[in-house]
């Protein structure tokens, strides 16, 4: 039936764009992104998930390919999916946002902020969220804050403006609560974000394996837990 054909076509497309930038660009030039955008509205979870990860792989390319995704107008829809869809689809949608933040230019990241992705990401910063999704959200927020430092320097601002955006979304408070999370790497990464961007030093719970300084062990363990592989 049509669903079976669509599913196999999506699988084939996903394998192509998972290759090199040349293969990805050929698919972009064929107008694949608008088709993927349409599939994001599918009632079938696996189709939405596959479309998200295909877009995710396009976003792993160069900045022109990131821009092609942005120009398609798909970002606002992906942001909604990152917080409202089922967990397996959330991972794919969140991966798209993370790649846009991690691989995009300053202007592209500013666009993502303008689309309102900070608030939905902050909504994910709660204890009950799956660790992989939670870790991905923390990575994205950290990258936003790093771009905010560039905006601060460019515009001659007294402080990082993206700190304000995250505080308004209750993100700083949520990150503070995550320093008591059951997962050690989440605790460490949350503590490191607070120390780096807000100059807030947090003691890790004494009943954990972490030390009293939340930033000491982050350089090793958090890089593994919050890597791209954990949100694929």
C-alpha positions as CSV (number, residue, x, y, z in Angstrom):
1,X,0.0,0.0,0.0
2,X,1.0,3.7,-0.1
3,X,2.2,3.6,3.5
4,X,4.6,0.7,2.8
5,X,6.0,2.5,-0.3
6,X,6.4,5.7,1.7
7,X,8.1,3.9,4.5
8,X,10.6,2.2,2.2
9,X,11.3,5.4,0.3
10,X,11.9,7.2,3.6
11,X,14.3,4.5,4.7
12,X,16.2,4.7,1.4
13,X,16.4,8.5,1.6
14,X,17.7,8.3,5.2
15,X,20.5,6.0,4.1
16,X,21.5,8.4,1.3
17,X,21.6,11.5,3.4
18,X,23.5,9.7,6.1
19,X,26.4,9.5,3.6
20,X,28.7,12.4,2.7
21,X,27.8,16.0,2.0
22,X,27.7,15.4,-1.8
23,X,25.0,12.8,-1.5
24,X,23.1,15.0,0.9
25,X,23.3,18.0,-1.5
26,X,22.0,15.9,-4.4
27,X,18.9,15.1,-2.3
28,X,18.5,18.7,-1.2
29,X,18.8,19.8,-4.9
30,X,16.0,17.3,-5.8
31,X,13.7,19.1,-3.4
32,X,13.5,16.4,-0.8
33,X,13.2,18.8,2.2
34,X,9.6,20.0,1.4
35,X,8.6,16.3,1.1
36,X,10.1,15.5,4.5
37,X,8.3,18.5,6.0
38,X,5.0,17.1,4.8
39,X,5.9,13.7,6.4
40,X,6.3,15.4,9.8
41,X,2.5,15.6,9.9
42,X,2.0,11.9,9.3
43,X,-0.3,10.2,11.8
44,X,2.1,7.3,11.8
45,X,4.8,7.6,14.5
46,X,7.5,5.8,12.6
47,X,7.1,8.0,9.6
48,X,7.4,11.2,11.7
49,X,10.4,9.7,13.4
50,X,12.0,8.7,10.1
51,X,11.4,12.2,8.6
52,X,13.0,13.8,11.7
53,X,16.1,11.7,11.4
54,X,16.4,12.4,7.7
55,X,16.3,16.1,8.4
56,X,18.7,15.5,11.3
57,X,21.2,14.0,8.8
58,X,20.8,16.9,6.4
59,X,21.6,19.2,9.3
60,X,24.8,17.2,9.9
61,X,26.2,18.5,6.6
62,X,27.5,22.0,5.9
63,X,26.0,25.3,6.8
64,X,24.5,25.7,3.4
65,X,22.5,22.5,4.1
66,X,21.6,23.8,7.5
67,X,20.3,26.9,5.8
68,X,18.3,24.8,3.3
69,X,16.5,23.3,6.2
70,X,15.9,26.7,7.8
71,X,14.7,28.1,4.5
72,X,12.1,25.3,4.1
73,X,10.3,26.7,7.2
74,X,10.4,23.3,8.9
75,X,12.1,24.5,12.1
76,X,9.0,25.8,13.9
77,X,7.2,22.5,13.3
78,X,10.2,20.5,14.6
79,X,10.4,22.7,17.7
80,X,6.8,21.8,18.6
81,X,7.5,18.1,18.0
82,X,10.5,18.2,20.3
83,X,8.2,18.7,23.2
84,X,4.8,17.4,22.3
85,X,5.4,14.2,20.3
86,X,6.1,10.7,21.6
87,X,9.6,10.1,23.1
88,X,11.0,8.3,20.0
89,X,10.0,11.2,17.8
90,X,11.1,13.8,20.3
91,X,14.6,12.4,20.1
92,X,14.6,13.0,16.4
93,X,13.2,16.5,16.6
94,X,15.6,17.4,19.4
95,X,18.5,16.1,17.3
96,X,17.5,18.5,14.5
97,X,17.6,21.4,16.9
98,X,20.9,20.3,18.4
99,X,22.6,20.0,15.0
100,X,21.2,23.4,14.1
101,X,22.7,24.9,17.2
102,X,26.0,23.0,17.1
103,X,26.8,23.2,13.4
104,X,25.0,26.4,12.4
105,X,26.5,29.9,12.1
106,X,25.8,32.5,14.7
107,X,23.1,33.9,12.5
108,X,21.5,30.5,12.1
109,X,21.5,29.9,15.8
110,X,20.0,33.4,16.4
111,X,17.2,32.3,14.0
112,X,16.5,29.2,16.0
113,X,16.3,31.3,19.2
114,X,13.9,33.7,17.4
115,X,11.7,30.7,16.4
116,X,11.2,30.1,20.1
117,X,13.2,26.9,20.6
118,X,14.7,27.9,23.9
119,X,11.4,27.7,25.8
120,X,10.4,24.2,24.6
121,X,13.9,22.9,25.3
122,X,13.7,24.3,28.9
123,X,10.4,22.5,29.3
124,X,12.3,19.2,28.8
125,X,14.5,20.0,31.8
126,X,12.6,17.9,34.3
127,X,13.5,14.8,36.3
128,X,11.0,12.5,34.6
129,X,12.3,13.0,31.1
130,X,14.4,10.2,29.5
131,X,18.1,10.8,30.2
132,X,19.1,10.8,26.5
133,X,16.5,13.5,25.7
134,X,17.4,15.5,28.8
135,X,21.1,15.3,28.0
136,X,20.4,16.6,24.5
137,X,18.4,19.5,25.8
138,X,21.3,20.5,28.1
139,X,23.8,20.3,25.2
140,X,21.6,22.6,23.1
141,X,21.1,25.1,25.9
142,X,24.8,25.2,26.6
143,X,25.5,25.9,22.9
144,X,22.8,28.6,22.9
145,X,24.6,30.3,25.8
146,X,27.9,30.1,24.0
147,X,26.4,31.9,21.0
148,X,24.9,34.3,23.4
149,X,28.4,35.2,24.5
150,X,29.2,36.0,20.9
151,X,26.1,38.2,20.6
152,X,27.1,40.0,23.8
153,X,30.6,40.8,22.4
154,X,29.2,41.8,19.0
155,X,26.6,44.2,20.4
156,X,28.6,45.4,23.4
157,X,26.0,44.2,25.9
158,X,26.7,44.1,29.7
159,X,25.8,40.4,29.9
160,X,24.8,37.4,27.9
161,X,21.3,38.1,26.6
162,X,20.5,34.4,26.2
163,X,20.9,33.9,29.9
164,X,17.9,36.2,30.2
165,X,15.9,34.2,27.7
166,X,16.6,31.0,29.5
167,X,15.8,32.5,32.9
168,X,12.5,33.7,31.6
169,X,11.7,30.2,30.5
170,X,12.5,29.0,34.0
171,X,15.6,27.2,32.5
172,X,18.1,28.3,35.1
173,X,15.9,27.1,38.0
174,X,15.3,23.8,36.2
175,X,19.0,23.3,35.5
176,X,19.7,24.0,39.2
177,X,17.2,21.2,40.1
178,X,19.0,18.8,37.8
179,X,22.2,19.1,39.9
180,X,20.3,16.6,42.1
181,X,19.4,14.3,39.2
182,X,19.9,10.5,39.7
183,X,22.2,10.4,36.7
184,X,25.7,11.5,37.6
185,X,26.5,12.9,34.1
186,X,23.3,15.0,34.1
187,X,24.3,16.4,37.6
188,X,27.8,17.2,36.4
189,X,26.8,18.8,33.2
190,X,24.1,20.9,34.9
191,X,26.6,22.1,37.5
192,X,29.1,23.0,34.7
193,X,26.5,25.0,32.8
194,X,25.6,27.0,36.0
195,X,29.3,27.6,36.8
196,X,30.2,28.6,33.2
197,X,27.3,30.8,32.3
198,X,26.0,32.1,35.6
199,X,29.0,31.8,37.8
200,X,27.0,29.7,40.2
201,X,28.9,26.9,42.0
202,X,26.8,24.0,43.1
203,X,27.8,21.1,45.4
204,X,26.9,17.7,44.0
205,X,24.9,15.6,46.5
206,X,27.1,13.9,49.0
207,X,25.5,10.5,48.4
208,X,26.8,10.3,44.9
209,X,30.1,9.3,43.4
210,X,30.7,12.9,42.2
211,X,32.9,15.3,44.1
212,X,31.7,18.4,45.9
213,X,32.6,20.6,43.0
214,X,30.1,20.1,40.2
215,X,32.5,21.1,37.5
216,X,35.4,18.7,38.3
217,X,34.2,15.6,36.5
218,X,32.2,17.2,33.7
219,X,35.1,17.4,31.2
220,X,35.2,13.6,30.9
221,X,31.9,11.9,31.7
222,X,29.4,14.5,30.4
223,X,31.0,14.6,27.0
224,X,30.2,10.9,26.6
225,X,26.7,11.1,28.0
226,X,25.7,14.2,26.2
227,X,27.1,13.2,22.8
228,X,25.2,13.2,19.5
229,X,25.0,9.4,19.7
230,X,22.7,9.6,22.7
231,X,20.0,11.5,20.9
232,X,19.9,9.5,17.7
